[in-house]
Amino acid sequence: MSTIREVADMAGVSVATVSRTLQQPDRVSPKTRVRVQEAIDHLGYKPNLMAVKFRSGKTQVLVALVPTVANVFFARVIKGMQEAAASQGYSLLLMNTMGDDDIERNCAKLVDTSQADGVIQLRAFNPFAPDQFQSEALLPMVNACEIVDGARFPTVTLDNRAAAKAMTEHLISLGHRRIAMVKGPQSSPLTRDRLAGYEDALKAAGLSIDDSLLCAGDFTLSSGYRAATTLLSLPKRPTAIFCENDEMAMGAMRKVREAGLSIPEDISIAGFDNIAFSAYAEPPLTTIAQPAEEFGETAVNVLIDVLNGKTKHALKVILPFELITRQSTGPAPDSANP
């Protein structure tokens, strides 16, 4: 069995440098990391992880709390987390929590019991007890995507209000005046912010907010289908439907087609997220693009900075969005005669 001394000799570095590469790769130059890793691979060296943990006081494990791994957007976020964690010598423990508070509290206990170093939370819930750490200290957690405001941990988010406003303005610019919105879960801050952006755009255009055009959803295909069923049954149906995520938009598109209507000639449909399927919908879906992989990558990098003492305040990182216009939106049917 090879030793750390043999790895150091082959890589042309000191034993301390090999150890540092294993424990704190961010403190070693990329070229040195490559040489050390090549030596490890060539020799088949297996570090004593328990010894590394004992010396460093760290497990090099991060826990990711994901409300549902079935969500296509979260799958992209997870990809970004995995790649960022691996590049810095960390393992990622993925927990499919189903949005259950108790499950997430139990997962956070892995930090208490020294089985993990920190937590990445993808929904607006703090799984740590209020008195678990010193009140003035940052919690060993980063909250990404759906965030808790004003908490003792960094957050990585999107300006959802501005993004929803931009999409609604796009629909208004096409002559739409009866614009429906299919919302997400009532408890979600994403729902709150995207609804606010929709209302901002309507008010700025001098359009009234019609509650009959607001439908509840839960970010699933089926809820988009149900919402479209309700909207198409109105005495005066909307000319556009803005769904708070792409999956609901695709569910709505199916119902509209089943009703014998054309998209966008009879009704325009827009989504939010720009998941991979959106470009291949029929017709391709107009949507808001979020940098999903960057959410995961940024969350991991910020958390590691917190764990290493490089970040000492609850910073808020806001990532950019992009309005992607495709064939699912077009001029309102009555736009020639407003």
C-alpha distance (Angstrom), angle and dihedral (degrees) to the residues before:
residue distance angle dihedral
M1 . . .
S2 3.81 . .
T3 3.79 122.4 .
I4 3.77 135.1 -141.3
R5 3.84 87.9 -110.1
E6 3.82 90.4 59.6
V7 3.82 90.3 49.5
A8 3.80 90.5 51.1
D9 3.81 92.5 49.1
M10 3.79 93.5 49.2
A11 3.82 92.9 46.5
G12 3.81 92.0 45.2
V13 3.80 93.6 -124.4
S14 3.77 137.4 107.6
V15 3.80 125.0 -87.6
A16 3.80 87.1 -113.9
T17 3.81 90.3 57.7
V18 3.82 91.6 51.8
S19 3.79 89.5 49.3
R20 3.80 91.4 48.2
T21 3.81 90.4 49.2
L22 3.79 89.7 55.3
Q23 3.80 96.3 43.5
Q24 3.82 105.2 30.7
P25 3.81 108.9 14.8
D26 3.80 91.9 168.8
R27 3.83 88.6 68.0
V28 3.82 92.2 58.0
S29 3.80 125.2 75.7
P30 3.81 116.1 -106.7
K31 3.82 91.8 -116.7
T32 3.79 91.7 53.1
R33 3.80 91.7 46.7
V34 3.80 89.6 53.7
R35 3.83 92.6 50.0
V36 3.79 92.3 48.3
Q37 3.80 93.2 46.7
E38 3.80 91.5 48.8
A39 3.82 89.8 52.1
I40 3.82 90.8 48.0
D41 3.79 91.3 50.5
H42 3.81 93.7 45.7
L43 3.80 94.5 48.8
G44 3.79 95.7 37.6
Y45 3.79 89.7 -127.4
K46 3.80 115.1 -176.6
P47 3.81 112.9 -163.2
N48 3.78 118.6 -141.1
L49 3.78 96.4 -111.4
M50 3.79 93.2 -169.5
A51 3.79 90.0 55.3
V52 3.79 91.3 47.2
K53 3.80 89.6 51.5
F54 3.79 91.8 47.9
R55 3.81 93.7 51.1
S56 3.81 97.0 42.4
G57 3.79 100.3 33.2
K58 3.82 87.3 -132.3
T59 3.78 133.8 107.2
Q60 3.84 96.3 -157.1
V61 3.81 86.0 -133.8
L62 3.81 126.0 125.0
V63 3.81 123.7 -167.0
A64 3.81 118.0 -139.6
L65 3.82 115.7 -159.1
V66 3.82 108.3 -155.9
P67 3.83 119.2 -179.0
T68 3.82 91.0 -147.4
V69 3.78 130.7 -5.9
A70 3.83 88.1 -157.8
N71 3.82 89.5 75.1
V72 3.82 109.2 99.3
F73 3.81 93.3 -147.6
F74 3.82 92.0 53.7
A75 3.81 89.3 50.3
R76 3.81 88.6 62.6
V77 3.81 91.6 46.6
I78 3.82 89.4 51.9
K79 3.81 90.0 52.0
G80 3.81 90.1 55.1
M81 3.81 91.2 48.2
Q82 3.79 93.8 49.6
E83 3.79 94.4 49.8
A84 3.81 93.8 46.4
A85 3.80 93.4 46.5
A86 3.80 93.4 48.8
S87 3.80 91.9 49.2
Q88 3.80 89.7 58.4
G89 3.78 97.1 43.3
Y90 3.81 97.5 -101.1
S91 3.78 130.6 129.4
L92 3.81 120.3 -137.9
L93 3.79 120.1 -137.6
L94 3.80 106.5 -158.0
M95 3.81 117.1 -151.6
N96 3.82 120.2 -170.0
T97 3.81 96.2 -153.8
M98 3.84 100.5 174.1
G99 3.80 85.8 -138.5
D100 3.80 91.1 -72.9
D101 3.83 114.1 154.3
D102 3.80 94.7 -151.2
I103 3.79 93.8 49.4
E104 3.79 90.0 51.2
R105 3.81 92.8 48.0
N106 3.80 89.7 52.7
C107 3.81 90.7 48.8
A108 3.82 90.5 52.1
K109 3.81 88.6 55.8
L110 3.80 87.6 71.7
V111 3.81 85.7 77.4
D112 3.82 91.5 51.2
T113 3.79 91.3 52.0
S114 3.82 93.3 47.2
Q115 3.80 93.0 -113.8
A116 3.81 92.0 119.0
D117 3.80 136.6 18.9
G118 3.79 102.3 -140.7
V119 3.81 148.7 -13.6
I120 3.79 135.2 -115.8
Q121 3.80 109.9 -157.9
L122 3.83 120.4 -163.8
R123 3.79 98.7 -169.8
A124 3.80 135.4 55.5
F125 3.79 99.4 -91.2
N126 3.81 132.6 103.0
P127 3.83 108.1 -140.9
F128 3.80 94.4 -170.4
A129 3.81 122.5 91.6
P130 3.84 114.0 -109.2
D131 3.83 92.6 -116.3
Q132 3.80 96.8 38.7
F133 3.81 95.4 105.3
Q134 3.80 135.8 19.3
S135 3.78 107.3 -65.1
E136 3.81 93.8 -126.2
A137 3.82 95.2 47.6
L138 3.77 127.5 90.3
L139 3.78 114.6 -106.7
P140 3.83 113.4 -117.9
M141 3.79 90.1 -108.5
V142 3.78 143.1 96.4
N143 3.81 119.3 -155.5
A144 3.81 114.6 -150.5
C145 3.82 137.3 -178.8
E146 3.83 100.4 -0.8
I147 3.78 105.0 36.5
V148 3.79 143.4 -167.8
D149 3.79 111.4 -127.8
G150 3.80 121.0 -129.6
A151 3.81 97.2 8.6
R152 3.82 130.9 146.5
F153 3.78 94.9 -104.4
P154 3.82 136.8 66.5
T155 3.80 120.0 -92.8
V156 3.80 134.1 -152.3
T157 3.77 114.2 -157.6
L158 3.80 149.0 142.8
D159 3.79 127.0 -114.9
N160 3.79 90.6 -108.1
R161 3.79 93.3 173.7
A162 3.81 93.0 55.8
A163 3.81 91.5 44.0
A164 3.81 93.6 52.5
K165 3.79 90.0 45.9
A166 3.81 90.0 53.3
M167 3.81 92.1 51.7
T168 3.80 93.3 47.3
E169 3.81 90.4 48.3
H170 3.81 88.5 52.5
L171 3.81 90.7 55.0
I172 3.81 91.6 46.3
S173 3.82 89.5 51.2
L174 3.82 87.9 57.8
G175 3.81 90.2 58.4
H176 3.81 98.4 -98.2
R177 3.78 115.1 148.5
R178 3.81 101.6 162.7
I179 3.81 100.4 59.5
A180 3.78 116.8 168.7
M181 3.80 124.5 -157.1
V182 3.80 126.2 -149.8
K183 3.80 104.7 -155.7
G184 3.78 132.1 -152.8
P185 3.83 125.7 -123.3
Q186 3.79 112.6 -37.6
S187 3.82 92.6 -125.3
S188 3.80 95.1 53.5
P189 3.81 120.6 104.1
L190 3.81 86.4 -147.3
T191 3.80 89.4 62.7
R192 3.79 91.1 48.5
D193 3.80 95.0 49.4
R194 3.80 96.6 42.6
L195 3.80 91.3 48.8
A196 3.80 89.3 50.2
G197 3.82 91.0 52.6
Y198 3.80 91.0 49.5
E199 3.80 90.5 51.0
D200 3.83 91.6 46.2
A201 3.79 90.8 57.5
L202 3.80 94.3 46.2
K203 3.79 92.6 49.7
A204 3.81 92.5 47.2
A205 3.82 88.9 53.5
G206 3.80 92.4 48.5
L207 3.79 93.0 -112.1
S208 3.78 122.4 141.7
I209 3.81 122.4 -122.4
D210 3.80 109.1 -115.6
D211 3.80 111.4 -159.9
S212 3.80 90.7 -158.4
L213 3.82 87.5 67.7
L214 3.82 92.6 57.7
C215 3.80 115.5 89.5
A216 3.79 129.6 -177.1
G217 3.79 118.9 -121.9
D218 3.79 139.2 163.6
F219 3.83 103.5 -141.6
T220 3.83 92.8 -94.1
L221 3.81 130.3 120.6
S222 3.79 91.6 -118.6
S223 3.79 94.2 53.9
G224 3.81 90.1 53.3
Y225 3.78 89.5 51.3
R226 3.82 91.7 49.8
A227 3.79 92.5 47.0
A228 3.81 92.0 51.4
T229 3.81 89.2 49.9
T230 3.81 89.3 56.4
L231 3.81 94.3 44.6
L232 3.80 94.5 49.2
S233 3.81 90.2 53.0
L234 3.82 92.7 60.6
P235 3.83 116.5 112.2
K236 3.80 86.9 -119.0
R237 3.79 109.7 27.1
P238 3.80 123.0 -151.4
T239 3.79 120.6 -99.1
A240 3.81 91.5 -143.4
I241 3.81 136.1 28.9
F242 3.80 120.3 -157.3
C243 3.80 112.0 -165.0
E244 3.79 121.3 -162.8
N245 3.79 91.8 -129.5
D246 3.80 137.6 20.3
E247 3.78 96.7 -112.5
M248 3.81 92.0 59.6
A249 3.80 89.3 45.6
M250 3.81 90.5 55.3
G251 3.79 90.9 48.8
A252 3.81 88.8 51.3
M253 3.81 91.2 48.7
R254 3.80 91.0 56.8
K255 3.81 92.2 52.6
V256 3.81 92.2 47.6
R257 3.81 91.0 52.7
E258 3.82 91.6 46.4
A259 3.81 87.7 54.6
G260 3.81 88.8 59.1
L261 3.81 94.1 -110.1
S262 3.79 126.9 135.1
I263 3.80 126.2 -125.9
P264 3.01 118.0 -110.0
E265 3.83 98.4 -5.0
D266 3.81 94.1 67.1
I267 3.79 100.3 19.2
S268 3.81 134.4 3.6
I269 3.79 121.7 -138.6
A270 3.81 128.3 -162.2
G271 3.79 133.4 -179.3
F272 3.78 142.0 -171.3
D273 3.87 131.4 -122.1
N274 3.83 104.1 37.5
I275 3.79 94.6 -125.3
A276 3.81 114.9 -173.6
F277 3.81 93.1 -99.5
S278 3.81 92.7 57.9
A279 3.81 93.5 76.4
Y280 3.82 90.0 52.0
A281 3.80 98.5 46.5
E282 3.80 117.6 114.6
P283 2.93 101.7 -85.2
P284 3.84 101.7 14.9
L285 3.80 109.5 -101.1
T286 3.79 126.6 -110.7
T287 3.80 106.2 -136.4
I288 3.80 149.7 148.4
A289 3.79 112.5 -94.1
Q290 3.80 116.5 -138.8
P291 3.83 120.4 -168.7
A292 3.81 93.1 -120.3
E293 3.80 98.3 172.1
E294 3.81 89.3 47.5
F295 3.81 89.3 55.5
G296 3.79 89.3 59.5
E297 3.78 95.9 41.1
T298 3.81 93.6 48.1
A299 3.80 93.2 46.4
V300 3.82 91.7 53.8
N301 3.80 94.3 45.9
V302 3.80 93.1 48.0
L303 3.81 91.9 47.2
I304 3.80 92.2 51.4
D305 3.82 88.7 50.1
V306 3.82 88.5 52.8
L307 3.80 91.6 49.6
N308 3.81 91.4 48.9
G309 3.80 93.0 47.8
K310 3.81 94.0 -112.9
T311 3.82 93.1 117.8
K312 3.78 114.3 49.7
H313 3.81 102.7 166.8
A314 3.80 135.5 57.8
L315 3.78 96.8 -100.6
K316 3.80 120.1 -173.8
V317 3.80 116.1 -139.6
I318 3.82 114.3 -161.0
L319 3.80 114.7 -163.5
P320 3.83 123.6 -154.8
F321 3.80 127.3 -103.3
E322 3.79 131.7 -154.7
L323 3.80 130.8 -151.4
I324 3.81 107.4 -130.8
T325 3.81 112.3 -162.4
R326 3.78 116.9 -158.8
Q327 3.80 137.6 157.3
S328 3.83 98.3 -73.0
T329 3.80 91.4 81.3
G330 3.79 127.1 57.7
P331 3.80 142.6 142.2
A332 3.79 116.1 -40.9
P333 3.82 112.5 -99.6
D334 3.81 90.2 -117.4
S335 3.82 97.1 36.0
A336 3.78 91.3 112.0
N337 3.80 88.8 60.4
P338 3.80 105.6 33.6
